[in-house]
Amino acid sequence: MFSSILIISSCSAKKDDSMPISDITKTVQPSYYLNDNSLISEMLAIRNTIFKNEKANLGNKNTYAFDLYVRKGNAYKEIFEKNYTRLKSYIFNPTKLEWFFLSGGYGIVHALEVAKKYQATFNRSIAHQKNIPFTGTLWRDVLPPICDAIITKLKPDLIYVFGSRDYTEFVKKTNFWKTAKNIKMFESTGSAGPLWLCPRLDDLVDSVLNDKMEIFNNKYNKFVKQSPRL
């Protein structure tokens, strides 16, 4: 049995800030998952730069990053319908599961970190189409070492990554992706990507919650890529 699991998944275009944080003491600060103060400072500076952009349309209500994405994102639809309440309770036990979201605005954000609505993306064409900030260049050099630093500090037994290539490319540049044997990545493509990720994310969550990780791990290879036809 594995004692600790870390999930990194992508943010969602749709966001929900309607769920307030009931207990501010149960929130996570970047210092929880990063030891390097220079990385924290650089990450917060980039976030600040992005959110100052009027095109980011930053909201004024605080919620958990978990709720911001999971309550509305297409990739999380099955999780929200089947396992939302149970999963949210589970992530409050950090010795078992840590969840992070790769985010055009936040770079990477812990599920229990305070977050606001915004619009930003790592995808240049989507940024142009929707007239929102393109932030891939801003995060290009800093996000991989941040991800490495998170893994180094938290030392999870198993790591799972979900997202489109615009998001997974940051993880592919990390040392842990190149060397670790305890990681699996699910990479989507195209506009149907979130719908392809959806059942696989729910499969993982169901496996975590019901102690079926061995079955899940035997089912999938290290790298699973969506067929362009799906």
Secondary structure, DSSP 8 states (H G I E B T S, - for coil): --S-EEEEEE--SS----S--S-GGG-B-HHHH---HHHHHHHHHHHHHHHHSGGG---S--EEHHHHHHTT-GGGHHHHHHTHHHHHHHTT-TTTEEEEEEETTTEEEETTBEE-----BS-HHHHHHHT--B-HHHHTTTHHHHHHHHHHHH--SEEEEEEEHHHHHHHHTSHHHHH-SSEEEEEE-STTHHHHHHHHHHHHHHHHHTT-HHHHHHHS-SEEE--TT-
